[in-house]
Structures are given as structure tokens and as C-alpha cells.
Amino acid sequence: MLVAMFSFLIDGRELLDAILRFTPLSADDKERLMGTFVSVGRATLKGTVIIGIVQGGLAGLSFWVAGIEGALFWSVLMAVLSIVPGIGCALVWVPAVVFLALNGQTVAAVGVGLWCALVVGTIDNVLRPILVGKDTEMPDLLVMLTTLGGLALFGAAGLLLGPIIGALYVTVWRIWGSAMDEASVAAQA
């Protein structure tokens, strides 16, 4: 993945120009596709960062309330790990719950476990469609389906690739619809 990213950063513009040269689209339609690609990529990355900060902050808050030392450190670690789908923050808070339970702090263990499982673990499902869908002008359901489909097909990179592919599909669909409308009007004239 790092080699691919390096290659795209170095030669990405030439590769993109070569790909677009062979598409049967007008310059305006190519620009529309590129605008969608950039917009969705930016929205997805921004959404991922914001969700990480929120998840790390909420989980860190529960650590602080439970009296776990280094709550700020653990909060930052969970914010970074939140990028890993499904288990990111849990890589930190589950062992913390076990640690609290083994030290006889049952109330704190239950509180941290419930808070992190019910609030921190599900906030991603609430925020992602709002943050990504708003900027990409995609319906919430499509954002969720493309994110899950991207995860299933591409793994963690699917968090970014899934919504981008979905948005590009919607854009091509709209371009096709416009072309069909123009052809219909021309046929009637």
C-alpha cells in the first residue's frame, strides 16, 4: 500500500491523464468526475479523522472517570486506532475493562465496558453517514453500503475506496442520464 501511495503521489497526475484520455467523456464530464473524486476523498478522510477524535475523546473520558492512569495517552491511542474498522478502539478499552475487573473495580469495569461498547463503538455508525454524506451529496444509505462494501472488498482501505467508487458511480449515472435526456430532446426535434 505504501509503494502504491508513493507511486500515485509521484506519477499520479500522468496516470490519471492517461486514463481520462481514453474515456469517451467531454471535458466538462471529466472535470465533474475529478471533482467528485476529490470531494469524496476529502470528505472521507475528514470524516475518519473527526470520528477518530470523537471516539478517542469519549473513550478517554470514560478512562479518566474510571481513574485509569494516562487517560490522555490512551485517548490518543484509541483515536489513532479508530481507523481500524470494527476493532480499533476495542484494542485498548477491552484490555482496560479486563484490567479493572481483575483489580476488583467491578463498577468501573462495567461502566467503561458499557460506555465504550454502546456509545464509543456505535458513534462511528451515526457520524460517518452525516460527515461523509453531507460533503459528498450521497444519501446516508449509500454511504453506509459503499463503506461496508469497500471494507468487505478492500479491507481497511475500503473506508476510503468504497465511498469514492460509489460516488463515482452516481456521477457517471447522472452524466449518462443527462446524455440520454439530450438525446431524447434531439430525437424529438
C-alpha positions as CSV (number, residue, x, y, z in Angstrom):
1,M,0.0,0.0,0.0
2,L,2.9,2.4,0.8
3,V,4.5,1.6,-2.6
4,A,1.2,2.3,-4.4
5,M,0.7,5.5,-2.5
6,F,4.2,6.7,-3.3
7,S,3.7,5.8,-7.0
8,F,0.4,7.7,-7.1
9,L,1.9,10.7,-5.4
10,I,4.8,10.8,-7.8
11,D,3.2,9.7,-11.1
12,G,-0.5,10.1,-10.3
13,R,-1.3,13.0,-12.5
14,E,0.2,11.4,-15.6
15,L,-1.6,8.1,-14.9
16,L,-4.9,10.0,-14.3
17,D,-4.4,12.0,-17.6
18,A,-3.7,8.8,-19.5
19,I,-6.9,7.1,-18.1
20,L,-9.1,10.1,-18.7
21,R,-7.7,10.5,-22.3
22,F,-9.3,7.2,-23.2
23,T,-12.7,7.9,-21.7
24,P,-15.4,8.9,-24.1
25,L,-16.5,11.9,-22.0
26,S,-16.5,15.6,-22.7
27,A,-14.0,17.9,-20.8
28,D,-16.9,19.1,-18.6
29,D,-17.8,15.5,-17.7
30,K,-14.2,14.6,-17.0
31,E,-13.9,17.6,-14.7
32,R,-17.1,16.6,-13.0
33,L,-15.7,13.1,-12.3
34,M,-12.5,14.5,-11.0
35,G,-14.4,17.0,-8.7
36,T,-16.4,14.1,-7.3
37,F,-13.3,12.0,-6.7
38,V,-11.5,14.9,-4.9
39,S,-14.6,15.8,-2.9
40,V,-15.4,12.3,-1.7
41,G,-11.8,11.6,-0.9
42,R,-11.5,14.8,1.2
43,A,-14.9,14.1,2.9
44,T,-14.0,10.5,3.7
45,L,-10.6,11.5,5.2
46,K,-12.0,14.4,7.1
47,G,-14.8,12.2,8.4
48,T,-12.4,9.5,9.5
49,V,-10.2,12.0,11.4
50,I,-13.2,13.6,13.1
51,I,-14.7,10.2,14.1
52,G,-11.3,9.1,15.5
53,I,-11.0,12.3,17.6
54,V,-14.6,11.8,18.9
55,Q,-14.1,8.1,19.6
56,G,-10.8,8.6,21.3
57,G,-12.1,11.5,23.3
58,L,-15.3,9.7,24.5
59,A,-13.3,6.5,25.4
60,G,-10.6,8.6,27.1
61,L,-13.3,10.4,29.1
62,S,-14.5,7.0,30.5
63,F,-10.9,6.1,31.3
64,W,-10.5,9.4,33.2
65,V,-13.8,8.9,35.1
66,A,-12.7,5.3,36.0
67,G,-9.4,6.6,37.3
68,I,-7.2,4.8,34.8
69,E,-3.7,6.5,34.7
70,G,-2.6,8.0,31.4
71,A,-6.2,8.5,30.2
72,L,-5.0,11.2,27.7
73,F,-2.4,8.8,26.3
74,W,-4.9,6.0,25.9
75,S,-7.4,8.5,24.4
76,V,-4.9,9.5,21.7
77,L,-4.0,5.9,21.0
78,M,-7.7,5.0,20.6
79,A,-8.2,8.0,18.3
80,V,-5.4,6.6,16.1
81,L,-6.6,3.0,16.3
82,S,-10.2,4.0,15.5
83,I,-9.1,3.9,11.8
84,V,-9.0,0.1,12.1
85,P,-12.6,-0.9,11.3
86,G,-14.6,-2.7,13.9
87,I,-11.9,-3.4,16.5
88,G,-9.8,-0.2,16.6
89,C,-10.7,1.4,19.9
90,A,-11.6,-2.0,21.4
91,L,-7.9,-3.0,21.1
92,V,-7.4,-0.6,24.1
93,W,-10.7,-0.5,26.0
94,V,-11.3,-4.2,26.2
95,P,-8.0,-4.9,28.0
96,A,-8.7,-1.9,30.2
97,V,-12.0,-3.4,31.2
98,V,-10.4,-6.7,31.9
99,F,-7.7,-4.9,34.0
100,L,-10.3,-3.1,36.0
101,A,-12.2,-6.3,36.6
102,L,-9.1,-8.2,37.7
103,N,-8.2,-5.4,40.1
104,G,-11.6,-5.6,41.8
105,Q,-13.0,-2.4,40.3
106,T,-16.2,-4.1,39.0
107,V,-18.3,-0.9,38.8
108,A,-15.6,0.9,36.9
109,A,-15.1,-2.2,34.6
110,V,-18.9,-2.4,33.8
111,G,-19.2,1.3,33.4
112,V,-16.2,1.6,31.0
113,G,-17.3,-1.6,29.1
114,L,-20.9,-0.4,28.6
115,W,-19.9,3.2,27.7
116,C,-17.3,2.0,25.2
117,A,-19.5,-0.7,23.7
118,L,-22.7,1.3,23.4
119,V,-21.5,4.8,22.8
120,V,-17.9,4.8,21.5
121,G,-18.5,1.7,19.4
122,T,-21.6,2.9,17.7
123,I,-20.8,6.6,17.3
124,D,-19.0,5.7,14.0
125,N,-22.3,4.4,12.6
126,V,-24.0,7.6,13.4
127,L,-21.3,10.2,12.4
128,R,-19.9,8.6,9.2
129,P,-23.1,9.0,7.1
130,I,-23.6,12.5,8.4
131,L,-20.0,13.7,7.9
132,V,-19.3,11.8,4.6
133,G,-22.8,12.0,3.1
134,K,-23.2,15.8,3.7
135,D,-20.0,16.7,1.8
136,T,-20.4,14.1,-1.0
137,E,-24.2,14.7,-1.5
138,M,-24.8,11.0,-1.3
139,P,-27.7,9.5,0.6
140,D,-26.9,8.1,4.1
141,L,-27.8,4.6,3.0
142,L,-25.5,4.7,0.0
143,V,-22.6,6.0,2.2
144,M,-23.2,3.1,4.6
145,L,-23.5,0.5,1.8
146,T,-20.4,1.7,0.0
147,T,-18.4,1.9,3.2
148,L,-19.3,-1.7,4.2
149,G,-18.8,-2.9,0.6
150,G,-15.4,-1.2,0.5
151,L,-14.4,-2.8,3.8
152,A,-15.5,-6.2,2.5
153,L,-13.6,-5.9,-0.8
154,F,-10.6,-3.8,0.2
155,G,-10.2,-4.2,3.9
156,A,-9.3,-1.0,5.9
157,A,-8.5,0.9,2.6
158,G,-12.2,0.3,1.7
159,L,-13.2,3.0,4.2
160,L,-11.9,5.5,1.6
161,L,-12.2,3.5,-1.6
162,G,-15.8,2.3,-1.1
163,P,-17.4,5.8,-0.9
164,I,-15.2,7.1,-3.7
165,I,-16.3,4.2,-6.0
166,G,-19.9,4.8,-5.0
167,A,-19.8,8.5,-5.7
168,L,-18.1,8.0,-9.0
169,Y,-20.8,5.5,-9.9
170,V,-23.5,8.0,-9.0
171,T,-21.7,10.7,-11.0
172,V,-21.4,8.5,-14.1
173,W,-25.1,7.6,-13.7
174,R,-26.0,11.3,-13.7
175,I,-23.8,12.0,-16.7
176,W,-25.5,9.1,-18.5
177,G,-28.9,10.5,-17.5
178,S,-28.0,13.9,-18.9
179,A,-26.8,12.4,-22.1
180,M,-30.0,10.4,-22.5
181,D,-32.1,13.5,-21.8
182,E,-30.1,15.4,-24.5
183,A,-30.5,12.5,-27.0
184,S,-34.3,12.4,-26.3
185,V,-34.6,16.1,-26.9
186,A,-32.6,15.9,-30.1
187,A,-34.7,13.0,-31.4
188,Q,-37.9,14.9,-30.8
189,A,-36.7,17.9,-32.7
